[in-house]
Protein backbone atom coordinates (compact mmCIF):
# COMPACT_ATOMS: atom_id res chain seq x y z
CA UNK A 1 0.00 0.00 0.00
CA UNK A 2 1.13 3.56 -0.77
CA UNK A 3 0.89 6.67 1.42
CA UNK A 4 -0.01 10.04 -0.12
CA UNK A 5 -0.03 13.24 1.91
CA UNK A 6 -2.07 16.12 0.55
CA UNK A 7 -0.44 19.21 2.00
CA UNK A 8 -3.40 21.58 2.20
CA UNK A 9 -2.97 23.30 5.57
CA UNK A 10 0.34 22.21 7.14
CA UNK A 11 -1.50 20.15 9.76
CA UNK A 12 0.59 17.05 9.00
CA UNK A 13 4.01 18.72 8.98
CA UNK A 14 4.90 17.61 12.49
CA UNK A 15 3.65 14.04 12.08
CA UNK A 16 6.89 12.69 10.67
CA UNK A 17 6.50 9.22 12.16
CA UNK A 18 3.64 8.39 9.78
CA UNK A 19 6.12 7.87 6.96
CA UNK A 20 7.74 4.95 8.77
CA UNK A 21 4.79 3.45 10.66
CA UNK A 22 4.16 0.80 7.98
CA UNK A 23 6.14 -0.78 5.12
CA UNK A 24 4.77 1.61 2.50
CA UNK A 25 5.56 0.88 -1.13
CA UNK A 26 5.99 4.63 -1.59
CA UNK A 27 5.38 7.90 0.26
CA UNK A 28 4.49 11.04 -1.68
CA UNK A 29 3.55 14.58 -0.69
CA UNK A 30 1.33 16.57 -3.05
CA UNK A 31 1.70 20.32 -2.59
CA UNK A 32 -1.71 21.99 -2.45
CA UNK A 33 -1.18 24.61 0.24
CA UNK A 34 -1.47 27.45 -2.26
CA UNK A 35 -5.00 26.25 -3.07
CA UNK A 36 -5.86 25.42 0.54
CA UNK A 37 -7.75 28.61 1.48
CA UNK A 38 -9.90 28.38 -1.64
CA UNK A 39 -10.59 24.68 -1.07
CA UNK A 40 -11.28 24.87 2.64
CA UNK A 41 -14.91 24.27 3.74
CA UNK A 42 -16.19 24.62 0.19
CA UNK A 43 -14.87 25.46 -3.24
CA UNK A 44 -15.86 26.69 -6.63
CA UNK A 45 -15.63 24.21 -9.50
CA UNK A 46 -12.70 25.95 -11.15
CA UNK A 47 -10.57 25.53 -8.02
CA UNK A 48 -11.64 21.89 -7.78
CA UNK A 49 -10.48 21.46 -11.37
CA UNK A 50 -7.05 22.84 -10.43
CA UNK A 51 -6.82 20.40 -7.52
CA UNK A 52 -8.01 17.51 -9.70
CA UNK A 53 -5.34 18.23 -12.31
CA UNK A 54 -2.61 18.37 -9.67
CA UNK A 55 -3.75 15.09 -8.12
CA UNK A 56 -3.88 13.44 -11.54
CA UNK A 57 -0.36 14.62 -12.35
CA UNK A 58 0.86 13.05 -9.11
CA UNK A 59 -1.20 9.87 -9.41
CA UNK A 60 0.36 7.03 -7.44
CA UNK A 61 0.11 3.31 -7.78
CA UNK A 62 -2.85 1.80 -5.95
CA UNK A 63 -4.06 1.12 -3.39
CA UNK A 64 -3.13 4.22 -1.41
CA UNK A 65 -4.07 5.87 1.86
CA UNK A 66 -4.48 9.64 1.53
CA UNK A 67 -4.06 12.09 4.41
CA UNK A 68 -6.08 15.28 3.84
CA UNK A 69 -5.45 17.43 6.92
CA UNK A 70 -8.45 19.17 8.49
CA UNK A 71 -11.94 17.78 8.04
CA UNK A 72 -12.66 21.06 6.27
CA UNK A 73 -11.15 19.34 3.20
CA UNK A 74 -13.19 16.13 3.30
CA UNK A 75 -14.85 16.92 -0.04
CA UNK A 76 -11.50 16.42 -1.79
CA UNK A 77 -11.91 12.71 -1.09
CA UNK A 78 -14.27 12.60 -4.08
CA UNK A 79 -11.40 13.58 -6.38
CA UNK A 80 -9.49 10.58 -5.09
CA UNK A 81 -12.46 8.25 -5.44
CA UNK A 82 -12.75 9.37 -9.07
CA UNK A 83 -9.47 7.53 -9.68
CA UNK A 84 -10.93 4.16 -8.64
CA UNK A 85 -11.08 1.81 -11.62
CA UNK A 86 -13.57 -0.71 -10.24
CA UNK A 87 -16.94 -0.66 -8.46
CA UNK A 88 -16.54 0.37 -4.81
CA UNK A 89 -18.58 0.72 -1.66
CA UNK A 90 -17.56 3.70 0.45
CA UNK A 91 -17.31 2.97 4.16
CA UNK A 92 -17.67 6.44 5.65
CA UNK A 93 -16.73 6.76 9.33
CA UNK A 94 -17.61 10.24 10.60
CA UNK A 95 -19.46 12.21 13.27
CA UNK A 96 -21.47 13.88 10.48
CA UNK A 97 -23.43 12.39 7.56
CA UNK A 98 -21.97 14.92 5.05
CA UNK A 99 -25.10 14.53 2.91
CA UNK A 100 -26.57 18.06 2.88
CA UNK A 101 -28.18 18.83 -0.48
CA UNK A 102 -28.62 22.55 0.25
CA UNK A 103 -24.87 23.22 0.56
CA UNK A 104 -22.61 24.24 -2.34
CA UNK A 105 -21.78 21.43 -4.72
CA UNK A 106 -18.19 21.03 -3.44
CA UNK A 107 -18.59 21.30 0.31
CA UNK A 108 -17.21 19.26 3.20
CA UNK A 109 -20.80 18.76 4.39
CA UNK A 110 -22.19 17.62 1.04
CA UNK A 111 -19.47 15.47 -0.54
CA UNK A 112 -21.38 12.20 -0.07
CA UNK A 113 -23.87 13.38 -2.70
CA UNK A 114 -21.00 14.03 -5.11
CA UNK A 115 -19.57 10.58 -4.44
CA UNK A 116 -22.94 8.94 -5.19
CA UNK A 117 -22.86 10.50 -8.66
CA UNK A 118 -19.68 8.58 -9.56
CA UNK A 119 -20.50 5.55 -11.72
CA UNK A 120 -18.08 3.35 -9.77
CA UNK A 121 -19.72 4.07 -6.37
CA UNK A 122 -22.40 1.51 -5.56
CA UNK A 123 -23.29 2.68 -2.05
CA UNK A 124 -22.13 4.77 0.91
CA UNK A 125 -22.24 3.16 4.35
CA UNK A 126 -21.97 5.84 7.05
CA UNK A 127 -20.91 4.72 10.53
CA UNK A 128 -20.51 6.45 13.88
CA UNK A 129 -22.62 9.60 13.59
CA UNK A 130 -23.55 11.36 16.83
CA UNK A 131 -24.08 14.91 15.57
CA UNK A 132 -27.28 16.95 15.60
CA UNK A 133 -27.34 16.75 11.79
CA UNK A 134 -29.79 13.88 12.38
CA UNK A 135 -32.23 16.11 14.27
CA UNK A 136 -34.99 16.85 11.70
CA UNK A 137 -32.69 15.90 8.80
CA UNK A 138 -35.48 16.65 6.30
CA UNK A 139 -35.41 20.34 7.31
CA UNK A 140 -31.60 20.45 7.17
CA UNK A 141 -31.31 19.21 3.60
CA UNK A 142 -30.29 15.64 4.41
CA UNK A 143 -30.36 13.29 1.45
CA UNK A 144 -33.30 11.22 2.64
CA UNK A 145 -34.14 10.03 -0.91
CA UNK A 146 -30.76 8.26 -1.03
CA UNK A 147 -31.43 6.71 2.39
CA UNK A 148 -34.88 5.67 1.19
CA UNK A 149 -33.41 4.09 -1.96
CA UNK A 150 -30.66 2.26 -0.07
CA UNK A 151 -27.83 4.19 -1.76
CA UNK A 152 -26.92 5.45 1.72
CA UNK A 153 -26.91 3.04 4.66
CA UNK A 154 -26.44 4.63 8.08
CA UNK A 155 -25.50 3.16 11.44
CA UNK A 156 -25.07 6.05 13.92
CA UNK A 157 -23.01 5.54 17.03
CA UNK A 158 -25.69 7.13 19.21
CA UNK A 159 -28.68 9.14 18.03
CA UNK A 160 -32.24 9.56 19.21
CA UNK A 161 -34.97 8.82 16.63
CA UNK A 162 -35.13 11.42 13.86
CA UNK A 163 -38.55 12.92 13.21
CA UNK A 164 -39.22 13.35 9.48
CA UNK A 165 -42.16 14.64 7.46
CA UNK A 166 -42.66 11.51 5.33
CA UNK A 167 -42.08 7.76 5.48
CA UNK A 168 -38.59 6.46 4.68
CA UNK A 169 -38.20 2.84 3.63
CA UNK A 170 -36.59 0.62 6.24
CA UNK A 171 -32.90 -0.17 5.83
CA UNK A 172 -30.18 -2.22 7.46
CA UNK A 173 -29.39 0.56 9.93
CA UNK A 174 -32.84 1.97 10.60
CA UNK A 175 -36.59 1.45 10.50
CA UNK A 176 -39.45 3.92 10.21
CA UNK A 177 -42.09 4.07 12.96
CA UNK A 178 -44.37 6.71 14.46
CA UNK A 179 -43.16 9.48 12.15
CA UNK A 180 -39.51 8.90 13.05
CA UNK A 181 -36.45 7.13 11.72
CA UNK A 182 -35.49 4.69 14.47
CA UNK A 183 -31.74 4.10 14.27
CA UNK A 184 -29.80 0.91 15.01
CA UNK A 185 -27.22 2.64 17.18
CA UNK A 186 -23.84 0.92 17.25
CA UNK A 187 -23.32 1.92 20.88
CA UNK A 188 -26.38 -0.10 21.82
CA UNK A 189 -26.15 -3.15 19.59
CA UNK A 190 -22.35 -3.40 19.67
CA UNK A 191 -19.84 -3.55 16.83
CA UNK A 192 -19.62 -7.35 16.87
CA UNK A 193 -23.39 -7.66 16.49
CA UNK A 194 -23.62 -4.97 13.81
CA UNK A 195 -20.72 -6.07 11.60
CA UNK A 196 -22.53 -8.96 9.86
CA UNK A 197 -25.35 -6.58 8.85
CA UNK A 198 -22.82 -3.99 7.65
CA UNK A 199 -20.90 -6.58 5.64
CA UNK A 200 -24.13 -7.79 4.04
CA UNK A 201 -24.67 -4.27 2.67
CA UNK A 202 -21.38 -4.41 0.73
CA UNK A 203 -22.18 -5.83 -2.70
CA UNK A 204 -18.87 -4.91 -4.35
CA UNK A 205 -15.58 -6.78 -4.20
CA UNK A 206 -13.76 -3.56 -3.26
CA UNK A 207 -14.28 -0.92 -0.57
CA UNK A 208 -12.98 2.57 0.08
CA UNK A 209 -12.55 3.80 3.65
CA UNK A 210 -13.23 7.51 4.20
CA UNK A 211 -12.46 8.39 7.83
CA UNK A 212 -12.93 11.70 9.65
CA UNK A 213 -11.36 11.60 13.09
CA UNK A 214 -14.12 13.85 14.46
CA UNK A 215 -16.02 10.56 14.89
CA UNK A 216 -13.74 10.01 17.91
CA UNK A 217 -13.85 11.62 21.36
CA UNK A 218 -11.26 14.28 22.18
CA UNK A 219 -9.30 11.72 24.19
CA UNK A 220 -8.28 10.19 20.82
CA UNK A 221 -8.12 13.23 18.51
CA UNK A 222 -8.71 16.98 18.37
CA UNK A 223 -10.34 18.48 15.29
CA UNK A 224 -11.94 21.61 13.84
CA UNK A 225 -15.43 20.16 14.34
CA UNK A 226 -17.75 18.93 17.07
CA UNK A 227 -16.81 15.38 17.92
CA UNK A 228 -18.55 12.09 18.49
CA UNK A 229 -18.04 9.19 20.86
CA UNK A 230 -17.10 6.20 18.69
CA UNK A 231 -14.08 4.56 20.35
CA UNK A 232 -10.90 4.17 18.31
CA UNK A 233 -10.96 0.43 19.08
CA UNK A 234 -14.35 0.18 17.33
CA UNK A 235 -13.05 2.01 14.24
CA UNK A 236 -10.02 -0.29 14.08
CA UNK A 237 -12.25 -3.35 14.37
CA UNK A 238 -14.39 -2.12 11.46
CA UNK A 239 -11.24 -1.71 9.34
CA UNK A 240 -9.93 -5.16 10.25
CA UNK A 241 -13.18 -7.05 9.74
CA UNK A 242 -14.27 -5.32 6.52
CA UNK A 243 -10.75 -5.40 5.11
CA UNK A 244 -10.55 -9.12 5.75
CA UNK A 245 -13.49 -9.81 3.45
CA UNK A 246 -13.10 -7.14 0.78
CA UNK A 247 -10.26 -5.64 -1.24
CA UNK A 248 -9.32 -2.11 -0.17
CA UNK A 249 -9.27 0.05 -3.30
CA UNK A 250 -8.18 3.15 -1.37
CA UNK A 251 -8.69 5.21 1.76
CA UNK A 252 -8.62 8.77 2.98
CA UNK A 253 -8.22 10.16 6.49
CA UNK A 254 -8.99 13.71 7.62
CA UNK A 255 -9.76 15.34 10.95
CA UNK A 256 -6.52 17.07 11.87
CA UNK A 257 -6.76 20.42 13.59
CA UNK A 258 -5.42 23.51 11.86
CA UNK A 259 -6.28 27.13 12.73
CA UNK A 260 -8.94 28.43 10.32
CA UNK A 261 -7.78 31.65 8.67
CA UNK A 262 -10.54 32.36 6.21
CA UNK A 263 -10.14 35.32 3.90
CA UNK A 264 -13.60 34.73 2.44
CA UNK A 265 -16.23 36.45 4.59
CA UNK A 266 -18.86 33.80 3.91
CA UNK A 267 -16.48 31.04 5.00
CA UNK A 268 -15.55 33.01 8.10
CA UNK A 269 -19.23 33.35 9.00
CA UNK A 270 -19.94 29.66 8.29
CA UNK A 271 -17.02 28.49 10.42
CA UNK A 272 -18.15 30.66 13.31
CA UNK A 273 -21.72 29.34 13.04
CA UNK A 274 -20.97 25.65 12.51
CA UNK A 275 -17.70 24.91 14.27
CA UNK A 276 -16.76 25.04 17.95
CA UNK A 277 -14.54 28.01 18.74
CA UNK A 278 -11.25 26.75 20.17
CA UNK A 279 -9.76 30.13 20.97
CA UNK A 280 -5.98 29.76 20.93
CA UNK A 281 -6.31 26.22 19.57
CA UNK A 282 -4.60 23.17 21.03
CA UNK A 283 -1.15 22.71 22.51
CA UNK A 284 1.49 20.28 21.23
CA UNK A 285 0.52 17.56 23.69
CA UNK A 286 -3.10 17.66 22.58
CA UNK A 287 -2.16 17.63 18.89
CA UNK A 288 0.09 14.62 19.52
CA UNK A 289 -3.07 12.56 20.04
CA UNK A 290 -3.79 12.94 16.34
CA UNK A 291 -0.44 11.53 15.30
CA UNK A 292 -0.80 8.50 17.56
CA UNK A 293 -4.33 7.87 16.31
CA UNK A 294 -3.19 8.27 12.70
CA UNK A 295 -0.46 5.72 13.36
CA UNK A 296 -2.99 3.18 14.57
CA UNK A 297 -5.37 3.83 11.66
CA UNK A 298 -2.59 3.59 9.10
CA UNK A 299 -1.23 0.34 10.52
CA UNK A 300 -4.74 -1.17 10.49
CA UNK A 301 -5.36 -0.10 6.89
CA UNK A 302 -1.98 -1.30 5.65
CA UNK A 303 -2.39 -4.68 7.35
CA UNK A 304 -5.97 -5.08 6.12
CA UNK A 305 -4.85 -4.37 2.56
CA UNK A 306 -2.17 -7.09 2.60
N, C-alpha and C positions, 0 to 999 in steps of 0.2 A: 504494500500500500504506500501511496505517496502523500506527502504533507505539503499543502499550499497555504501560505499566509497572505491574506489580502490586507495590505497596510493602508487602512483607511483613516485611522485616527491615532495611531501611535500607541494604542492600548496594549499591544502585545510586545512592545520593544523590550521590556524588562523580563519577559518570560522565556529566557534563553534555553532553559532546560527542556522545553518541548521538542527541540530539534533532535535530542538524543534519547528521548523517553522510550522510543520504539525503534526497531530496525527498519526505518523508512527506506524505500527504494530510491527516493529523492526528496529533497526539501527545497522549495522555491518560495521566494517572496515577490509578490506582484505589487508594484508601487502604484497606489491609487490615492495617496494623501492629498494630491492637488485637487482631486475631484470630490474628496470627502465631504466638505461643507455642502456642496450641491446635491450629494447623494443622501445625506443624513436625514432621517425621518421619512422624507419623500423626495421624489425627483421628477423632473420633466423628462419626456421621452428622449430628447436629444442628448441629455447627459447620460441616460441609461445606455444609449447607443455608443457613446464614447467608452463607457465601462465595458460593455459587451465586446467591443473591438479589442480592447486591451487584454481582456481575459482570453479571447480567442487566440491572440498573438502569443500568449504565454501558456497555451494549452498543454497540460501535462498528460503523461500516461495515466491510465485508470486502473483500479479505483483510487480515489484521492479523498483525503479529509481536508476541508477548507476551514480556516479560522478567519472570521469576519470582523472581529472587534466588538463594538457595542451592539446591543440588540436593535439600535436605531438603524442598522444596515441589514436587517434580516431579509428585506425584499430582494437583495442582491443574490440570495440563494437561488432564485428562479433563473438567473443567468447561468448558474452552474448546472442546474437541472436540465436546461436546454441542451447541454452537451451530452446527456445520456443517450445512448444509441440502442436502447432496448426498453420494453415496457417496465415501468417501475411503480411501486407503491411507496408513497412518502409517509414515513413514520415521524410525525411532528410532535416533539416533546417541548412543552411551553406552558407558561402561566396564562397565556392569552390565546384565543382561537385564531387571531390574525385573518379574519374572514369578513371584515367590514366592507360592504359594497358601496357605501356612501363616501369612502375616502378616495383620494386621488389614485389613479391607476397603479402607479409605482409607489407604494407606501408600506412601511413596516407593519402596519396593521391590516393590510389588505392583500398581502402577497399570495396567500393560499388560493385566492380566486384566480390570480394570474397563473399559478402552477396548474390549476385544474384545466386551463385552456391548452396546455401542452399536450400534443397527441400521445406522447409516451407515458403520461401520468394517468394511471388507472383509478387511483383513489388516494385520499389523504386521511390518515388515521391520526387524530390529535389526542395526545395523552397528557394528563397532569394538570389541567386547567383548574385554577382556584379563583380567578379574577372576577370582578363584577361585570365583565363583558357578557356574562351569561344571565344577568338580571335584565329581564325584558329584552332579549336579543332581537326580537322583531322590530322594536322601536329604535334600536341602535345600529340597524343596518346589517345584522348578522345574516350570513348566507344560509337561511333556513331551507330554501329550495334544494340546495346541494345536500343538506342533511336529510331532507325528505326523500331524495332520490338515491341515497346511499353513496354518493360520491365523497362525502365527508362522513367519517365515523368518529365519534367523540366519546372518550372515557375521561371525564374530569377526575382530578384527585379528590376534591371535596367541593361540592356545590349543592345548594338547596335547589328544589325544583324550579324550573324557569317558566313563568307564566307567558303564554303566547296567544295571539289573537285567533289562530286557526290550528286545526289538527296537523300534526307532523307524523308521518309514518314511523312506526317503531323501527328501531335499529339495534345493532349488537350492543351499543353502549347506552341505550335509553329506551323508554317507552312513553307513550302519551296517555295521560289520564287526568280527568278533572280540570281541563284547560291548561295543563302544565306538561312540560317535558320533565319526566322523572329520570334522573341520571343514575347510571351504575357507577357509583363513585369508587375509585380504586382504593381509597383509604378504608372503605368499609368492606369491600369484597376481598381485598388482598391481591397483590400482584400474581401470586401463584395461581389463584383461582381465575383471574381475569385473562392470563396469558393464552390459554387455549382458544378463548373467544376472539382475542385480538389476532392470533395467528390464522384463524379461520377466515378472517376478513381479507387476508393477503392472497390475492389470486394471481399475482405475478411471481416469476422466478427470482426477481431482483427487487431490492428495497433501497430506499435512500433515507438516511437518518438526517433530520433537521432539528437541531437541539438549541434551545435558548436557555441559558443558565438561570434566567429569572424564574424558571419552574422550581428552583431550589430555595430553601430558606437561606437567610443571610449567614448562617453558620457555615455554609458550604460555598457561597459566592456572594459578591456584591455587584449590583448592576445599576443601570440608569432607570430601571422600571420597578413598579411594585412587584413583590415576589411571592411565590407560592410556598407550598409545604411538602412537595414531593421529595422524599429522601434520595440522596445520591445513590445509595445502595439499590433502590428500586429502579432508578434510571439505568444503572449498570446491569441489573438483571434483565431488563428489557433488551438491551443491546446484545447481551450474551445469548439469550434464548431465541430472539428473532434472527440474529446473525447465524445461529447454528442451523437454522432450517432454510434460510434464503441467502442468495448471493448479495453482497453489499456493492451496489453500483457506485456509491459515493456518499459523502456526508458533509454537513456543514455545522459549525458550532459558533454561536455568538453569545452575547451576554457578558462581555467585559464591561468595566466602567471606564468611561472617559468623560472629562468635563465638557458639557455642551456649550459651544461658543457659536451660537447661531447669528449669522449676519442678516438672514432673512427674517423680517418682522413677524410674518405668519408662523414660521417655525418656532420662533422665540415664544410666541403666544401659546402655540400648541404644546410645547414642552412644559411650559409653566402650568398649563391646565391639566395635562395628562400624566406627567411624571412627578414622583416625589422629589422635593427640593432638598438636596443633600448639603446645602451650604458650602463649606470648604471642601467637600468631597470626602474621600477615605484616605487613611494613612497607609503606609507601606505594608504594615502587618495585616491590615484588612484586605488589601489588594492581593496579598500573597495567597489568600484562600483560592482565588481564581486560578492561579497557576497550578496549585496542587489538584484542584478539581479537574482542570484541563488535562493534567497528566493522567488521571485515572480514566477519564473519558477516552483519551487517545489510545491508551493501552488496551482498553476494552474493545474499541473499534478495530484496531490493528489485529488483535488476536481473533476477533470474530470473523474478520475478512480472510484469515489464513485458510 
